[in-house]
Amino acid sequence: MSRVVVIGVGLAGLTAANRLAAGGVDVTLLSKGIGGLQLGQGTIDVLGYTPDRVTNPVLTLAAIASSRPEHPYAVIGAAGVHTGIEYLKGLLGAKLLVGDVETNYQLPTAVGAIRPTCLASPSMVAGHVRDGAKFAIVGLRRLKDFHPKLVAENLARSALPDGAQPTRSKRSLFGDPIAEAFAKQTPGHLEVRHLSVDVPARENEIDSSGLTYARAFDDPAFRARFAETLRPLLADGETVGLPAVLGLNDLTAWSDVAEKLGHPVFEIPLPPPSVPGMRLNAALTAKAKAAGVRMVPGSWTVGFRAGNGGILGLSVAAAGAQREFTADTFLLATGGFESGALNLDSHGLVTETVFGLPLAGLDAEPLIHGDYWGAEQPLFRVGVRVGRDMRVLDGAGAVVHDNLYAAGGIIGGSSRWAEKSGDGIALGSAVLAADSILKELS
């Protein structure tokens, strides 16, 4: 028996498990898969769009409580998000994440769009777009998941969110007018060109994956060969954009490449699996194991026991057998539809798949509309409701199970992908849930 069982190995689950273990609590972490971090960008999104582009996440989310009381940020609060961000930065250190909650980086994507994000790997931040920047987007001919011409030409035609000056004006946040300080956007432009080099990650392999290249960049000798090939092709004053494969385990690989080239470099995340996401996942997992968290992968929840107002045990199919995990407290950090934590059947019935919890957001009509390019689908705002201590509540606001908490994407009320808010919700709720549990168990 553990004091706490955490269900889910994404950003919320790993963060909560680390914080609980650091508080001296015996923690078991159950996961059926690899978690979402390895599928993401390797950055931390707090708030990117409202739907306008956001430059100061914490300033903007502070207004959500009055305009969108059902949003997770209305419960977590700006202070909770700030605590979560600072906790993660302190846990992982500046070799993995840099930035702060008051400023969004504006970083290029693998299709040449410009993406706002709050924290990023130091290997990415030289790509923060600004008026007058001079970028050389470099592809690897044997890496088929990155197209430098596409990136360069789309960036070159983009109006940039640069030249921000604070102004006070009446703006619309989530459909309601508010008066706040926002950044006024004035467009700028990049000078961008593209080129490719042919440096094999493995001899006689003509179609290498990003992971193969990341392992190759862990080798100083490969980095030297790459730099020798690319350096003569670069022009003075250029910042070099490369696919995000500059080392899997060696966190100094990117800076070594920059030093050998004599140019600043930045990584551009690729489609999944994400090398920067794998770096974050590996670091958080290693921290959890070092803190004594018991990790049980391949654990598929098949049932639970409840009594005396709480959850007594969780039945899990793992390693070819079924067993029960008991604990004083359970933390649900399973994500949403993307992970199977929420299920929509052929009759339009949405269910939470572990505990059968009551869900908020089901009263939208229709739950799914047919306009693909139109308004957001209400379905993606469905999830559980939580109180300020992150206990799960029913529709009347009553606690469902005394010892059941929730964190991350399972919490309803937001369109996390459209807003770019999922990581901030995960971190803020994970830290609040962990702190509430530690207080309850003390």
C-alpha positions as CSV (number, residue, x, y, z in Angstrom):
1,M,0.0,0.0,0.0
2,S,1.2,3.5,-0.9
3,R,0.0,6.7,0.7
4,V,-0.8,8.1,-2.8
5,V,-1.4,6.5,-6.1
6,V,-1.0,8.8,-9.1
7,I,-2.7,7.6,-12.4
8,G,-1.1,9.0,-15.5
9,V,2.5,9.6,-16.6
10,G,2.2,12.9,-18.5
11,L,3.3,16.3,-17.4
12,A,0.7,16.5,-14.6
13,G,1.3,13.0,-13.3
14,L,5.1,13.2,-13.3
15,T,5.1,16.7,-11.7
16,A,2.7,15.7,-9.0
17,A,4.6,12.5,-8.2
18,N,7.8,14.4,-7.9
19,R,6.3,17.0,-5.6
20,L,4.6,14.4,-3.4
21,A,7.8,12.3,-3.1
22,A,9.8,15.4,-2.2
23,G,7.2,16.0,0.6
24,G,8.1,12.6,2.1
25,V,5.1,10.7,0.8
26,D,5.3,7.1,-0.5
27,V,4.0,7.4,-4.2
28,T,3.1,4.8,-6.8
29,L,2.7,6.0,-10.3
30,L,0.6,3.9,-12.7
31,S,0.7,4.4,-16.5
32,K,-0.8,2.4,-19.4
33,G,1.5,4.1,-22.0
34,I,4.4,6.4,-22.4
35,G,2.7,9.7,-21.6
36,G,2.1,12.8,-23.7
37,L,5.4,14.6,-23.1
38,Q,7.2,12.6,-25.8
39,L,4.5,13.6,-28.3
40,G,4.6,17.3,-27.6
41,Q,7.0,20.1,-28.6
42,G,9.3,19.9,-25.6
43,T,8.1,23.4,-24.5
44,I,5.6,24.6,-21.9
45,D,2.5,26.4,-23.1
46,V,0.6,28.5,-20.5
47,L,-1.6,30.6,-22.7
48,G,-1.0,31.3,-26.4
49,Y,-4.3,32.5,-27.8
50,T,-7.5,34.1,-26.4
51,P,-8.1,33.9,-29.5
52,D,-5.7,36.8,-30.1
53,R,-2.0,36.0,-29.8
54,V,-0.9,36.4,-26.2
55,T,2.5,38.0,-25.3
56,N,2.1,38.0,-21.4
57,P,0.4,34.8,-20.3
58,V,0.1,35.4,-16.6
59,L,-1.3,38.9,-17.1
60,T,-3.9,37.5,-19.5
61,L,-5.0,34.4,-17.6
62,A,-5.5,36.6,-14.5
63,A,-8.6,38.0,-16.2
64,I,-10.2,34.6,-17.0
65,A,-11.8,34.1,-13.6
66,S,-14.3,36.9,-14.2
67,S,-14.8,36.1,-17.9
68,R,-14.8,32.3,-17.9
69,P,-15.6,30.9,-14.4
70,E,-15.8,27.4,-15.8
71,H,-12.2,27.6,-17.1
72,P,-9.5,25.6,-15.1
73,Y,-7.5,28.8,-14.7
74,A,-10.4,30.3,-12.8
75,V,-9.9,27.6,-10.1
76,I,-6.1,27.3,-10.3
77,G,-5.5,31.1,-10.5
78,A,-2.5,33.0,-11.8
79,A,-0.6,32.4,-8.5
80,G,-1.1,28.6,-8.9
81,V,0.2,28.6,-12.4
82,H,3.2,30.7,-11.4
83,T,4.0,28.2,-8.6
84,G,3.7,25.3,-11.0
85,I,6.0,27.0,-13.6
86,E,8.6,27.9,-11.0
87,Y,8.5,24.4,-9.5
88,L,9.2,22.7,-12.9
89,K,12.0,25.2,-13.7
90,G,13.6,24.5,-10.4
91,L,13.2,20.7,-10.7
92,L,14.7,20.5,-14.2
93,G,17.1,23.4,-14.3
94,A,18.1,25.9,-17.0
95,K,19.7,23.2,-19.2
96,L,16.3,22.0,-20.1
97,L,13.9,25.0,-19.7
98,V,14.2,28.7,-19.7
99,G,11.6,31.5,-19.7
100,D,9.0,33.0,-17.3
101,V,5.3,33.3,-17.1
102,E,5.2,37.0,-18.1
103,T,6.6,36.5,-21.6
104,N,5.8,34.2,-24.5
105,Y,8.5,33.2,-26.9
106,Q,7.4,33.3,-30.5
107,L,9.1,30.3,-32.1
108,P,9.1,28.8,-35.6
109,T,7.3,25.5,-36.2
110,A,8.1,22.7,-38.6
111,V,5.7,24.2,-41.1
112,G,7.0,27.8,-40.8
113,A,4.2,29.1,-38.5
114,I,5.0,31.2,-35.5
115,R,4.0,29.6,-32.2
116,P,3.7,31.3,-28.8
117,T,5.1,29.4,-25.8
118,C,6.1,30.3,-22.3
119,L,9.1,28.0,-21.5
120,A,11.4,26.5,-24.0
121,S,14.6,24.6,-24.2
122,P,17.7,26.9,-24.4
123,S,18.4,25.2,-27.7
124,M,15.3,26.9,-29.1
125,V,15.3,30.5,-27.9
126,A,17.6,31.9,-30.5
127,G,14.7,31.3,-32.9
128,H,12.5,33.9,-31.1
129,V,11.2,35.9,-34.1
130,R,11.9,39.6,-34.1
131,D,12.0,42.3,-36.8
132,G,15.2,42.2,-38.7
133,A,16.3,38.7,-37.8
134,K,18.3,36.8,-40.3
135,F,17.7,33.1,-40.4
136,A,19.2,30.2,-42.3
137,I,16.9,27.2,-42.1
138,V,19.0,24.1,-42.6
139,G,17.7,20.7,-43.5
140,L,19.3,17.2,-43.4
141,R,18.8,15.5,-46.7
142,R,18.3,12.1,-45.1
143,L,15.8,13.3,-42.6
144,K,12.5,13.3,-44.4
145,D,10.4,14.8,-41.6
146,F,11.8,18.4,-42.0
147,H,11.4,20.5,-45.1
148,P,13.6,23.7,-44.9
149,K,12.1,25.4,-48.0
150,L,8.6,25.1,-46.5
151,V,9.7,26.5,-43.2
152,A,11.7,29.4,-44.7
153,E,9.1,30.5,-47.2
154,N,6.3,30.5,-44.7
155,L,8.4,32.4,-42.2
156,A,9.4,34.9,-44.8
157,R,5.8,35.8,-45.6
158,S,4.6,36.0,-42.0
159,A,3.8,39.2,-40.2
160,L,5.7,39.0,-36.9
161,P,4.4,39.7,-33.4
162,D,7.2,42.2,-32.8
163,G,7.6,45.7,-31.6
164,A,5.3,45.2,-28.7
165,Q,4.4,48.3,-26.6
166,P,2.1,48.2,-23.6
167,T,-1.2,49.9,-24.0
168,R,-4.4,50.1,-22.0
169,S,-7.5,49.3,-24.1
170,K,-10.8,47.5,-24.0
171,R,-10.3,44.1,-25.5
172,S,-12.3,40.9,-25.7
173,L,-11.1,37.8,-23.8
174,F,-13.1,34.7,-24.4
175,G,-16.0,36.8,-25.8
176,D,-16.3,39.2,-22.8
177,P,-14.9,42.8,-22.8
178,I,-12.3,43.6,-20.2
179,A,-9.9,46.5,-19.6
180,E,-6.4,45.3,-19.1
181,A,-2.8,45.9,-20.3
182,F,-2.1,44.0,-23.4
183,A,0.8,44.2,-25.9
184,K,0.0,46.0,-29.1
185,Q,1.2,44.0,-32.1
186,T,3.0,45.7,-35.0
187,P,4.2,43.6,-37.9
188,G,7.8,43.0,-38.7
189,H,9.6,40.7,-41.2
190,L,12.3,38.1,-41.2
191,E,15.1,37.6,-43.7
192,V,15.1,33.9,-44.3
193,R,16.7,31.5,-46.6
194,H,17.0,27.7,-46.8
195,L,19.6,25.1,-47.6
196,S,20.3,21.4,-47.0
197,V,23.3,19.4,-46.2
198,D,24.0,15.7,-46.5
199,V,25.6,14.3,-43.4
200,P,24.6,10.7,-42.8
201,A,23.6,9.7,-39.3
202,R,24.4,6.1,-40.1
203,E,26.4,4.9,-43.1
204,N,24.4,3.6,-46.0
205,E,21.1,4.7,-44.4
206,I,19.2,7.1,-46.7
207,D,16.1,7.6,-44.7
208,S,16.9,8.3,-41.0
209,S,14.5,9.2,-38.2
210,G,14.8,12.2,-36.0
211,L,15.7,9.9,-33.1
212,T,18.6,8.3,-35.1
213,Y,20.0,11.8,-35.8
214,A,19.6,12.8,-32.2
215,R,21.7,9.9,-31.1
216,A,24.3,10.8,-33.7
217,F,24.4,14.4,-32.4
218,D,25.3,13.0,-29.0
219,D,28.7,12.1,-30.5
220,P,31.2,15.0,-30.6
221,A,32.8,13.5,-33.7
222,F,29.6,13.6,-35.6
223,R,29.0,17.2,-34.5
224,A,32.4,18.1,-35.8
225,R,31.7,16.5,-39.2
226,F,28.3,18.3,-39.4
227,A,29.8,21.7,-38.5
228,E,32.6,21.3,-41.1
229,T,30.1,20.6,-43.8
230,L,27.7,23.4,-42.9
231,R,30.0,26.2,-41.8
232,P,31.2,27.2,-45.3
233,L,27.6,27.6,-46.5
234,L,26.6,30.2,-43.9
235,A,26.6,33.9,-44.3
236,D,27.7,36.5,-41.8
237,G,25.0,37.4,-39.2
238,E,22.8,34.4,-39.8
239,T,21.1,32.5,-37.0
240,V,20.8,28.8,-38.0
241,G,17.5,27.0,-37.6
242,L,17.9,23.2,-37.4
243,P,15.4,20.3,-36.9
244,A,15.2,19.5,-33.2
245,V,17.6,16.5,-33.2
246,L,20.6,18.1,-31.6
247,G,21.3,15.4,-29.1
248,L,19.1,13.1,-27.1
249,N,21.1,12.6,-23.9
250,D,23.8,15.3,-24.3
251,L,22.1,18.6,-23.3
252,T,25.2,20.5,-24.4
253,A,25.1,19.2,-28.0
254,W,23.3,22.2,-29.4
255,S,25.7,24.7,-27.8
256,D,28.7,22.7,-29.1
257,V,27.2,22.8,-32.6
258,A,26.8,26.6,-32.3
259,E,30.4,27.0,-31.1
260,K,31.7,24.9,-34.0
261,L,29.7,26.8,-36.5
262,G,30.4,30.3,-35.1
263,H,26.7,31.1,-35.4
264,P,23.8,31.0,-33.0
265,V,21.6,28.0,-33.6
266,F,18.0,27.1,-32.7
267,E,16.0,23.8,-32.8
268,I,12.6,23.6,-34.5
269,P,10.5,20.8,-33.1
270,L,9.4,18.0,-35.5
271,P,6.2,15.9,-35.6
272,P,6.0,13.2,-33.0
273,P,7.9,11.5,-31.5
274,S,9.5,14.7,-30.2
275,V,13.2,14.6,-29.2
276,P,12.8,17.7,-26.9
277,G,9.8,16.1,-25.4
278,M,11.7,12.9,-24.8
279,R,14.4,14.9,-23.0
280,L,11.8,16.4,-20.7
281,N,10.2,13.1,-20.1
282,A,13.5,11.4,-19.3
283,A,14.5,14.1,-16.9
284,L,11.2,14.1,-15.0
285,T,11.1,10.3,-14.9
286,A,14.7,10.1,-13.6
287,K,13.9,12.7,-10.9
288,A,10.8,10.7,-9.8
289,K,12.7,7.4,-9.6
290,A,15.5,9.1,-7.6
291,A,12.9,10.5,-5.2
292,G,11.6,7.0,-4.6
293,V,8.5,7.0,-6.7
294,R,7.4,3.4,-7.6
295,M,6.6,3.3,-11.3
296,V,4.3,0.6,-12.7
297,P,4.1,0.9,-16.6
298,G,1.7,-1.0,-18.7
299,S,-1.0,-0.7,-16.1
300,W,-4.6,-0.7,-17.5
301,T,-7.3,0.2,-15.0
302,V,-10.2,-2.3,-15.0
303,G,-12.1,-1.3,-11.9
304,F,-12.1,0.2,-8.4
305,R,-13.6,-0.2,-4.9
306,A,-15.3,2.6,-3.1
307,G,-16.6,2.9,0.4
308,N,-16.6,5.2,3.5
309,G,-16.9,8.2,1.2
310,G,-13.7,7.5,-0.8
311,I,-11.8,5.2,-3.1
312,L,-10.4,2.1,-1.4
313,G,-8.6,0.4,-4.1
314,L,-7.9,0.4,-7.9
315,S,-7.9,-2.8,-9.9
316,V,-5.2,-2.8,-12.6
317,A,-4.3,-5.3,-15.3
318,A,-0.5,-5.3,-15.5
319,A,2.1,-7.8,-16.7
320,G,-0.5,-10.4,-17.6
321,A,-2.3,-10.4,-14.3
322,Q,-4.8,-8.3,-12.4
323,R,-4.0,-6.8,-9.1
324,E,-5.3,-4.1,-6.7
325,F,-3.5,-1.0,-5.6
326,T,-4.6,0.5,-2.4
327,A,-3.8,4.0,-1.0
328,D,-4.9,6.7,1.3
329,T,-5.3,9.1,-1.7
330,F,-5.7,8.9,-5.5
331,L,-4.7,11.5,-8.0
332,L,-6.2,11.2,-11.5
333,A,-3.9,12.7,-14.2
334,T,-4.9,10.7,-17.2
335,G,-5.5,13.4,-19.8
336,G,-8.5,13.7,-22.0
337,F,-9.8,12.2,-25.2
338,E,-6.3,11.9,-26.7
339,S,-5.2,9.4,-24.1
340,G,-8.5,7.5,-23.7
341,A,-9.3,9.0,-20.4
342,L,-12.5,10.3,-21.9
343,N,-14.5,8.2,-24.3
344,L,-17.3,9.1,-26.8
345,D,-19.4,6.1,-27.9
346,S,-21.5,5.8,-31.1
347,H,-24.6,7.1,-29.2
348,G,-22.9,10.4,-28.3
349,L,-22.4,9.3,-24.6
350,V,-19.2,10.7,-23.1
351,T,-17.7,8.8,-20.1
352,E,-14.6,9.1,-17.8
353,T,-13.0,5.7,-18.2
354,V,-11.4,5.1,-14.8
355,F,-13.9,6.0,-12.1
356,G,-17.0,6.9,-14.1
357,L,-16.9,10.4,-12.8
358,P,-19.6,13.1,-13.5
359,L,-18.5,15.3,-16.3
360,A,-19.0,19.1,-16.9
361,G,-19.6,20.6,-20.3
362,L,-22.1,18.0,-21.5
363,D,-24.9,20.5,-21.7
364,A,-23.6,22.2,-24.9
365,E,-25.9,21.7,-27.8
366,P,-24.7,20.4,-30.1
367,L,-21.7,18.8,-28.5
368,I,-20.2,18.3,-32.0
369,H,-21.0,20.6,-34.9
370,G,-20.3,20.1,-38.6
371,D,-18.4,23.3,-39.3
372,Y,-14.8,22.2,-39.4
373,W,-13.3,25.7,-39.8
374,G,-15.9,27.4,-37.6
375,A,-16.3,27.7,-33.9
376,E,-14.4,25.3,-31.5
377,Q,-16.1,22.0,-30.9
378,P,-17.7,22.1,-27.4
379,L,-16.8,18.4,-27.0
380,F,-13.2,19.4,-26.2
381,R,-14.2,21.4,-23.2
382,V,-15.7,18.3,-21.5
383,G,-14.0,17.0,-18.4
384,V,-14.3,16.7,-14.6
385,R,-14.9,19.6,-12.4
386,V,-12.6,20.4,-9.5
387,G,-12.5,22.5,-6.4
388,R,-9.7,24.8,-5.3
389,D,-8.0,21.9,-3.6
390,M,-8.3,19.9,-6.8
391,R,-10.8,17.4,-5.4
392,V,-13.3,16.1,-8.0
393,L,-16.8,17.6,-7.7
394,D,-20.2,16.7,-9.0
395,G,-22.6,19.0,-10.9
396,A,-23.9,20.4,-7.6
397,G,-20.4,21.2,-6.4
398,A,-20.1,18.4,-3.8
399,V,-17.0,16.2,-3.5
400,V,-17.5,12.9,-5.3
401,H,-14.9,10.9,-3.4
402,D,-13.1,12.4,-0.3
403,N,-9.7,11.1,-1.4
404,L,-9.9,11.6,-5.1
405,Y,-8.1,14.6,-6.8
406,A,-7.5,15.5,-10.4
407,A,-4.9,17.3,-12.4
408,G,-4.1,18.1,-16.0
409,G,-6.1,17.4,-19.2
410,I,-8.9,15.5,-17.4
411,I,-10.1,18.8,-16.0
412,G,-12.8,20.3,-18.2
413,G,-13.7,23.9,-19.2
414,S,-10.9,24.7,-21.8
415,S,-10.0,24.0,-25.4
416,R,-6.4,23.3,-24.5
417,W,-5.1,22.9,-28.1
418,A,-6.7,26.1,-29.4
419,E,-5.6,28.2,-26.4
420,K,-2.2,26.6,-26.0
421,S,-3.0,26.3,-22.3
422,G,-2.6,22.6,-21.5
423,D,0.8,22.7,-19.9
424,G,-0.1,25.6,-17.6
425,I,-3.2,23.8,-16.5
426,A,-1.2,20.6,-16.0
427,L,1.5,22.3,-13.9
428,G,-0.8,24.5,-11.8
429,S,-3.3,21.8,-11.0
430,A,-0.6,19.2,-10.3
431,V,1.2,21.4,-7.8
432,L,-2.1,22.4,-6.1
433,A,-3.3,18.8,-5.9
434,A,0.1,17.6,-4.5
435,D,0.1,20.4,-1.9
436,S,-3.5,19.7,-0.9
437,I,-2.7,16.0,-0.5
438,L,0.4,16.7,1.5
439,K,-1.6,18.9,3.8
440,E,-4.3,16.3,4.1
441,L,-1.9,13.5,4.9
442,S,0.2,15.5,7.4
